[in-house]
Amino acid sequence: MVARSKAAGPLAGDSLCPRTAHDIGRFYEPSEPAPGLKAPEPLIDAKAAAKLLSISEQTVWAMAKRGDLPCVRFGKKIVRFDRSDLLAWIGGHNVAPITQ
C-alpha cells in the first residue's frame, strides 16, 4: 500500500479543499443574481415532478431514465427537475384532441 502525502494534491488533505457543508460555507459565499435577473427557482424532486405532471412517480423515473423528460443529473443516482423546463415540456407536447 502506498502512503499518500499532503503534497499529493488538493484531495489529499489540503486545507483549501472543503470536506463538509460547514467547511463549504466558510469558502463559498452565495452570490446575488445580477441586477435585473431573478434568482433561479429551486429544482424539484421526482415526487414533486409527478404531482406537477399528474402522473405516478414511477412514470417520472422511467421517462427520465429514457431521456423523455428533461432533468438534471448529479452523478448517477441524484436526479432533479427544473419546474420551468417541465412546464415548457408540457407546452411542447400538446396534441390533437382524442376522438372516440
ROKEPA-295817 format. One record per residue: residue number from 0; residue in one letter; z, y negated, x negated of N, C-alpha, C in turn. Coordinates in steps of 0.02 Angstrom, whole numbers. Layout:
// ROKEPA-295817
num:NUM, residuo:a, nw:Z, nv:Y, nu:X, caw:Z, cav:Y, cau:X, cw:Z, cv:Y, cu:X
...
END
This chain:
// ROKEPA-295817
num:0, residuo:m, nw:0, nv:59, nu:-42, caw:0, cav:0, cau:0, cw:0, cv:-62, cu:-45
num:1, residuo:v, nw:-43, nv:-110, nu:-28, caw:-49, cav:-171, cau:-68, cw:-5, cv:-224, cu:-36
num:2, residuo:a, nw:37, nv:-255, nu:-76, caw:81, cav:-309, cau:-52, cw:40, cv:-373, cu:-49
num:3, residuo:r, nw:48, nv:-411, nu:5, caw:13, cav:-475, cau:12, cw:59, cv:-531, cu:-9
num:4, residuo:s, nw:32, nv:-576, nu:-46, caw:72, cav:-633, cau:-67, cw:57, cv:-692, cu:-21
num:5, residuo:k, nw:98, nv:-744, nu:-25, caw:87, cav:-804, cau:15, cw:23, cv:-839, cu:-5
num:6, residuo:a, nw:-1, nv:-826, nu:-64, caw:-62, cav:-858, cau:-88, cw:-125, cv:-823, cu:-60
num:7, residuo:a, nw:-117, nv:-769, nu:-21, caw:-174, cav:-732, cau:4, cw:-212, cv:-767, cu:60
num:8, residuo:g, nw:-185, nv:-820, nu:87, caw:-220, cav:-856, cau:140, cw:-173, cv:-884, cu:192
num:9, residuo:p, nw:-201, nv:-921, nu:240, caw:-159, cav:-954, cau:289, cw:-122, cv:-907, cu:336
num:10, residuo:l, nw:-146, nv:-847, nu:345, caw:-113, cav:-799, cau:389, cw:-61, cv:-758, cu:353
num:11, residuo:a, nw:-54, nv:-768, nu:290, caw:-7, cav:-728, cau:251, cw:59, cv:-762, cu:240
num:12, residuo:g, nw:79, nv:-805, nu:287, caw:145, cav:-836, cau:282, cw:144, cv:-910, cu:267
num:13, residuo:d, nw:85, nv:-939, nu:267, caw:79, cav:-1011, cau:255, cw:116, cv:-1048, cu:310
num:14, residuo:s, nw:156, nv:-1097, nu:292, caw:195, cav:-1134, cau:342, cw:152, cv:-1177, cu:387
num:15, residuo:l, nw:88, nv:-1188, nu:370, caw:44, cav:-1228, cau:412, cw:11, cv:-1187, cu:468
num:16, residuo:c, nw:23, nv:-1122, nu:469, caw:-6, cav:-1079, cau:519, cw:48, cv:-1064, cu:571
num:17, residuo:p, nw:45, nv:-1096, nu:632, caw:96, cav:-1085, cau:682, cw:97, cv:-1013, cu:708
num:18, residuo:r, nw:155, nv:-988, nu:723, caw:162, cav:-919, cau:746, cw:182, cv:-914, cu:819
num:19, residuo:t, nw:217, nv:-965, nu:845, caw:243, cav:-962, cau:913, cw:222, cv:-1024, cu:951
num:20, residuo:a, nw:231, nv:-1021, nu:1017, caw:215, cav:-1080, cau:1058, cw:257, cv:-1140, cu:1036
num:21, residuo:h, nw:319, nv:-1128, nu:1016, caw:361, cav:-1182, cau:992, cw:331, cv:-1213, cu:930
num:22, residuo:d, nw:307, nv:-1171, nu:883, caw:276, cav:-1196, cau:822, cw:212, cv:-1233, cu:837
num:23, residuo:i, nw:172, nv:-1207, nu:885, caw:109, cav:-1239, cau:902, cw:122, cv:-1310, cu:927
num:24, residuo:g, nw:175, nv:-1319, nu:968, caw:192, cav:-1385, cau:993, cw:209, cv:-1434, cu:937
num:25, residuo:r, nw:234, nv:-1408, nu:882, caw:250, cav:-1452, cau:826, cw:187, cv:-1476, cu:791
num:26, residuo:f, nw:134, nv:-1436, nu:792, caw:73, cav:-1453, cau:754, cw:18, cv:-1484, cu:796
num:27, residuo:y, nw:16, nv:-1468, nu:860, caw:-39, cav:-1491, cau:902, cw:-13, cv:-1531, cu:961
num:28, residuo:e, nw:-33, nv:-1593, nu:964, caw:-14, cav:-1636, cau:1020, cw:-69, cv:-1631, cu:1073
num:29, residuo:p, nw:-51, nv:-1626, nu:1138, caw:-104, cav:-1627, cau:1189, cw:-139, cv:-1694, cu:1188
num:30, residuo:s, nw:-205, nv:-1692, nu:1194, caw:-243, cav:-1754, cau:1191, cw:-257, cv:-1779, cu:1262
num:31, residuo:e, nw:-264, nv:-1844, nu:1267, caw:-281, cav:-1876, cau:1330, cw:-357, cv:-1874, cu:1337
num:32, residuo:p, nw:-381, nv:-1867, nu:1399, caw:-454, cav:-1870, cau:1408, cw:-480, cv:-1939, cu:1390
num:33, residuo:a, nw:-542, nv:-1943, nu:1370, caw:-573, cav:-2006, cau:1353, cw:-573, cv:-2051, cu:1414
num:34, residuo:p, nw:-570, nv:-2117, nu:1404, caw:-571, cav:-2163, cau:1461, cw:-631, cv:-2151, cu:1505
num:35, residuo:g, nw:-619, nv:-2149, nu:1571, caw:-674, cav:-2137, cau:1618, cw:-686, cv:-2064, cu:1633
num:36, residuo:l, nw:-654, nv:-2018, nu:1597, caw:-662, cav:-1947, cau:1609, cw:-598, cv:-1919, cu:1640
num:37, residuo:k, nw:-606, nv:-1872, nu:1685, caw:-548, cav:-1839, cau:1715, cw:-529, cv:-1779, cu:1672
num:38, residuo:a, nw:-465, nv:-1763, nu:1673, caw:-442, cav:-1704, cau:1638, cw:-472, cv:-1643, cu:1673
num:39, residuo:p, nw:-490, nv:-1591, nu:1635, caw:-519, cav:-1532, cau:1667, cw:-468, cv:-1497, cu:1712
num:40, residuo:e, nw:-494, nv:-1465, nu:1765, caw:-450, cav:-1427, cau:1809, cw:-425, cv:-1366, cu:1772
num:41, residuo:p, nw:-364, nv:-1344, nu:1786, caw:-341, cav:-1282, cau:1753, cw:-381, cv:-1222, cu:1778
num:42, residuo:l, nw:-389, nv:-1174, nu:1734, caw:-425, cav:-1113, cau:1752, cw:-382, cv:-1072, cu:1799
num:43, residuo:i, nw:-414, nv:-1031, nu:1841, caw:-378, cav:-990, cau:1888, cw:-386, cv:-916, cu:1870
num:44, residuo:d, nw:-340, nv:-875, nu:1894, caw:-343, cav:-803, cau:1879, cw:-385, cv:-768, cu:1932
num:45, residuo:a, nw:-392, nv:-702, nu:1924, caw:-434, cav:-662, cau:1969, cw:-407, cv:-663, cu:2041
num:46, residuo:k, nw:-342, nv:-663, nu:2049, caw:-313, cav:-664, cau:2116, cw:-332, cv:-728, cu:2153
num:47, residuo:a, nw:-327, nv:-785, nu:2119, caw:-345, cav:-849, cau:2150, cw:-421, cv:-853, cu:2162
num:48, residuo:a, nw:-460, nv:-825, nu:2116, caw:-533, cav:-824, cau:2125, cw:-551, cv:-782, cu:2186
num:49, residuo:a, nw:-518, nv:-725, nu:2194, caw:-531, cav:-682, cau:2252, cw:-515, cv:-719, cu:2317
num:50, residuo:k, nw:-460, nv:-755, nu:2317, caw:-442, cav:-793, cau:2377, cw:-493, cv:-847, cu:2391
num:51, residuo:l, nw:-516, nv:-883, nu:2339, caw:-565, cav:-935, cau:2347, cw:-631, cv:-907, cu:2375
num:52, residuo:l, nw:-651, nv:-848, nu:2352, caw:-714, cav:-818, cau:2372, cw:-708, cv:-774, cu:2434
num:53, residuo:s, nw:-648, nv:-763, nu:2458, caw:-635, cav:-719, cau:2516, cw:-661, cv:-648, cu:2504
num:54, residuo:i, nw:-647, nv:-623, nu:2444, caw:-664, cav:-554, cau:2427, cw:-603, cv:-523, cu:2393
num:55, residuo:s, nw:-606, nv:-458, nu:2382, caw:-549, cav:-425, cau:2351, cw:-546, cv:-440, cu:2276
num:56, residuo:e, nw:-486, nv:-433, nu:2249, caw:-477, cav:-444, cau:2177, cw:-517, cv:-393, cu:2137
num:57, residuo:q, nw:-521, nv:-332, nu:2163, caw:-561, cav:-279, cau:2129, cw:-634, cv:-300, cu:2125
num:58, residuo:t, nw:-660, nv:-330, nu:2178, caw:-730, cav:-353, cau:2177, cw:-740, cv:-408, cu:2127
num:59, residuo:v, nw:-692, nv:-453, nu:2122, caw:-696, cav:-507, cau:2071, cw:-700, cv:-476, cu:2002
num:60, residuo:w, nw:-655, nv:-428, nu:1987, caw:-656, cav:-397, cau:1921, cw:-722, cv:-361, cu:1908
num:61, residuo:a, nw:-748, nv:-325, nu:1957, caw:-811, cav:-289, cau:1948, cw:-869, cv:-337, cu:1936
num:62, residuo:m, nw:-872, nv:-392, nu:1975, caw:-926, cav:-440, cau:1966, cw:-921, cv:-475, cu:1899
num:63, residuo:a, nw:-860, nv:-491, nu:1877, caw:-851, cav:-524, cau:1811, cw:-872, cv:-476, cu:1755
num:64, residuo:k, nw:-854, nv:-413, nu:1763, caw:-871, cav:-363, cau:1712, cw:-947, cv:-355, cu:1706
num:65, residuo:r, nw:-982, nv:-357, nu:1762, caw:-1055, cav:-351, cau:1762, cw:-1090, cv:-415, cu:1740
num:66, residuo:g, nw:-1052, nv:-471, nu:1739, caw:-1082, cav:-535, cau:1721, cw:-1112, cv:-571, cu:1781
num:67, residuo:d, nw:-1097, nv:-547, nu:1841, caw:-1123, cav:-578, cau:1902, cw:-1083, cv:-640, cu:1923
num:68, residuo:l, nw:-1023, nv:-647, nu:1898, caw:-980, cav:-702, cau:1918, cw:-962, cv:-742, cu:1856
num:69, residuo:p, nw:-969, nv:-809, nu:1857, caw:-953, cav:-848, cau:1797, cw:-878, cv:-845, cu:1782
num:70, residuo:c, nw:-863, nv:-831, nu:1719, caw:-793, cav:-826, cau:1698, cw:-786, cv:-848, cu:1626
num:71, residuo:v, nw:-724, nv:-857, nu:1605, caw:-708, cav:-875, cau:1537, cw:-666, cv:-818, cu:1509
num:72, residuo:r, nw:-687, nv:-791, nu:1453, caw:-651, cav:-735, cau:1422, cw:-613, cv:-759, cu:1360
num:73, residuo:f, nw:-552, nv:-736, nu:1356, caw:-510, cav:-748, cau:1297, cw:-495, cv:-680, cu:1268
num:74, residuo:g, nw:-534, nv:-658, nu:1219, caw:-526, cav:-592, cau:1192, cw:-556, cv:-541, cu:1240
num:75, residuo:k, nw:-531, nv:-479, nu:1237, caw:-559, cav:-425, cau:1277, cw:-527, cv:-419, cu:1346
num:76, residuo:k, nw:-464, nv:-439, nu:1353, caw:-429, cav:-425, cau:1415, cw:-413, cv:-485, cu:1459
num:77, residuo:i, nw:-412, nv:-544, nu:1431, caw:-392, cav:-603, cau:1470, cw:-455, cv:-637, cu:1497
num:78, residuo:v, nw:-458, nv:-642, nu:1563, caw:-515, cav:-673, cau:1596, cw:-489, cv:-725, cu:1645
num:79, residuo:r, nw:-518, nv:-784, nu:1644, caw:-500, cav:-837, cau:1690, cw:-565, cv:-866, cu:1720
num:80, residuo:f, nw:-557, nv:-902, nu:1774, caw:-614, cav:-928, cau:1811, cw:-606, cv:-1003, cu:1820
num:81, residuo:d, nw:-661, nv:-1039, nu:1814, caw:-663, cav:-1111, cau:1825, cw:-680, cv:-1122, cu:1898
num:82, residuo:r, nw:-635, nv:-1154, nu:1934, caw:-644, cav:-1163, cau:2007, cw:-711, cv:-1198, cu:2022
num:83, residuo:s, nw:-728, nv:-1250, nu:1984, caw:-790, cav:-1286, cau:1997, cw:-851, cv:-1243, cu:1983
num:84, residuo:d, nw:-848, nv:-1199, nu:1933, caw:-903, cav:-1152, cau:1920, cw:-911, cv:-1103, cu:1978
num:85, residuo:l, nw:-855, nv:-1080, nu:2006, caw:-859, cav:-1034, cau:2063, cw:-888, cv:-1068, cu:2124
num:86, residuo:l, nw:-868, nv:-1130, nu:2136, caw:-896, cav:-1167, cau:2193, cw:-971, cv:-1179, cu:2184
num:87, residuo:a, nw:-992, nv:-1195, nu:2123, caw:-1064, cav:-1203, cau:2109, cw:-1101, cv:-1137, cu:2118
num:88, residuo:w, nw:-1069, nv:-1082, nu:2097, caw:-1098, cav:-1015, cau:2105, cw:-1109, cv:-1000, cu:2178
num:89, residuo:i, nw:-1059, nv:-1016, nu:2220, caw:-1065, cav:-1005, cau:2292, cw:-1125, cv:-1045, cu:2319
num:90, residuo:g, nw:-1131, nv:-1108, nu:2299, caw:-1186, cav:-1150, cau:2322, cw:-1254, cv:-1123, cu:2302
num:91, residuo:g, nw:-1258, nv:-1090, nu:2245, caw:-1321, cav:-1062, cau:2222, cw:-1338, cv:-994, cu:2252
num:92, residuo:h, nw:-1292, nv:-967, nu:2292, caw:-1303, cav:-901, cau:2322, cw:-1308, cv:-904, cu:2398
num:93, residuo:n, nw:-1326, nv:-962, nu:2424, caw:-1338, cav:-966, cau:2495, cw:-1404, cv:-932, cu:2510
num:94, residuo:v, nw:-1405, nv:-890, nu:2560, caw:-1466, cav:-853, cau:2578, cw:-1482, cv:-866, cu:2651
num:95, residuo:a, nw:-1538, nv:-841, nu:2672, caw:-1559, cav:-848, cau:2741, cw:-1509, cv:-814, cu:2787
num:96, residuo:p, nw:-1503, nv:-838, nu:2848, caw:-1456, cav:-807, cau:2895, cw:-1473, cv:-734, cu:2907
num:97, residuo:i, nw:-1421, nv:-696, nu:2920, caw:-1429, cav:-624, cau:2935, cw:-1455, cv:-617, cu:3006
num:98, residuo:t, nw:-1509, nv:-581, nu:3014, caw:-1536, cav:-568, cau:3081, cw:-1519, cv:-497, cu:3100
num:99, residuo:q, nw:-1509, nv:-488, nu:3165, caw:-1491, cav:-420, cau:3189, cw:-1546, cv:-389, cu:3228
END
